[in-house]
């Protein structure tokens, strides 16, 4: 994330922000999205894992902190280990910044879950469709940011890039869920 591309297009910046923002800005954005996630947890939005966001009762301060801890540092640590196994050389700090920035679209889309009914077995509503589409956009955008960051770090392309990114995302989600289970 050290090499800045000052000539990146606005769309390119949305998909590959690491090319356009400094490490300091990436850390700031990573911490900011975690703080926003903490605030949203008090309004009935739960982040329990790297990818998960859903409607729930307001979380206690301790639960909200654990949710954010497993969503970023634990998931980034697992991602870094998996990238090392794939021989993608990226620092732990670089992976932390990439994961933090990549979570911004998911956190931004999170308030849409409040439009969903508490019982998902109820008849589908317009709010449910709206929230589902918003969450899908957030997750696809998150995956696009992760893919661009891994591609740039490892000069990967095609099927190998997809395999590495898929492994990293699944591994990060698994590690975050296991950490949540261990935290009780």
N, C-alpha and C positions, 0 to 999 in steps of 0.2 A: 504494500500500500504506500510505499514511499515515492514512487515515480508518478508524478501528476501529469495528466494529459489536459492541458488548458484549452485544447481545441476540440474536446469531446462535444458531441451534440447534446441538446437537452434530453432527448430520448435515451441516448447512450448513457447519460449520467443517471437516469432512473434505473437502468438495468445493470450498469456497472459503475456504481458510485465510487468504488475504490480508485478508479482512474482519475477522478476529478477532485476528491476531497483529501485533505491532509490526514495524517495519523491522529493528530490532536482532535480534529473535527470528528473523526470516526469514533474515537473514545467518548467524546462528548455526546454524540448521537446514541451510542450504545448505552451509556448511563441514563440518558434522557428517556429512551424507550423503556428501560427497566423501571424508572421512577413513574412513568405514565402507567405502566402495567400494574405497579403497586396501587396507584390511585384508582384505577379501574376496578381492581379487586374489591374495593370498598363499595362499589355500585353493583355488585352481583355479576361481575365478569371474572371468570377463573382461567388462569393460564397454568395448566398442570402438565408440563412437558414442553418439549422443544416446539412442537407443532400445534398443540391443543389449545383451543380457546372455546369456552362454552359458558352458558348461563348457570349460575349457582348462587347460593346464599352468600352474602358478604363474607369474605374471608377474614380470619383473625390476622392481626399484624404478623404474627409468627408464621402462619400458613402462607400469607402473601409473600413474605421474604423467602421462605423455602421455595415457593413456586418460581420466583425470579432467579434464585440461585441455581436451581436445576435447569432452568430454561436457557441460561447463558453460560456461566462458568463451567458447569458440569457438561453440558452439551458441547461446548467449544473444546473442552479437554478431550472428550471422546472423539470429536471430529478431527482434532489435531493428531491423536494417536492413529486413527484410521488413515489419514493423509500420509503419515510417516510410513505406514505399511504399504501404501501404494507408491511410495517414493516421490511424493509431492512435497517439496521442500518449502514449508511455510512456517514461520515462527508461531509459537503459541499465542503471542500478542497479536499477530496478524490474523490468526484464526478467530480469536476473541473479537477483534474489531469487525471482521467480516460477518460473523454470526450476529453480533449486536446490530449492525446496520441492516442485515438481511431480515431481522425480525421487525423492523419498522412497519412494513406494509401489513403484517399480521396484527400488530398492536393498533395500527390506525383503523383497520377493519373491525376490530373487536367490539366497539360499541353497537355494531349492527346486530349482535346476538341478543341484545335487549329487545329487539322486535320479534323474537321467536317466542312461541308459547313455552311455558315451563314443562308441559307434557307433550313431547314430540309425537305421541301417538294420536293426538288430536287431528282433526281434519286440517290439511295444509292451508296455510293462509298466505296472503300477499307478503306479510312481514317475514314469514319463513323463507319464501322464495328470494326476497330481497337480501336477507341475511346470508343465505346460502351462496348466492352469486357474489356478494361482497367478500365473504370468507374465501371462496374459491379464487377470486382475483388476488386477494392478499397472499394466499399460499403460492399461487403460480408466480407472482412477483417475487416472493421470498426465494423460491427455488431458482428463478432467473438470476437474482443477485448472487446467490451461492455458486451457481454454475459459472457465471462470469468471473468471480473471484478465484475459483479453483482452476479454471481454464487459464487465467492470466498467471497464476502462481506456478502451474506445472506444464504450461504449453501443451495441454491435452486437447484433443479434438475427438469428435465422433462418438463411437460406441464406448471407447475407454473413458472418455469424459463422463458420459451418462452413467456408466457403471460406478466410477469413483464417486460422483455426486450422490447417486442413489444409495451407495453403501454408507457414505458419510451422514446423510440425512436419517436413514434408518438407524444407524448406530447412535447418533445423537439423541434421537427420540427414545430408543431402547435404554440408553444410559440415564436419561432424565427420568424415565418411568421407574427404573430400578432404584434410583436415588430417592424418588418420592416414596416408593414402597419401604425403603430402609428407614426413611425419616418418620414413617408411621403416619 
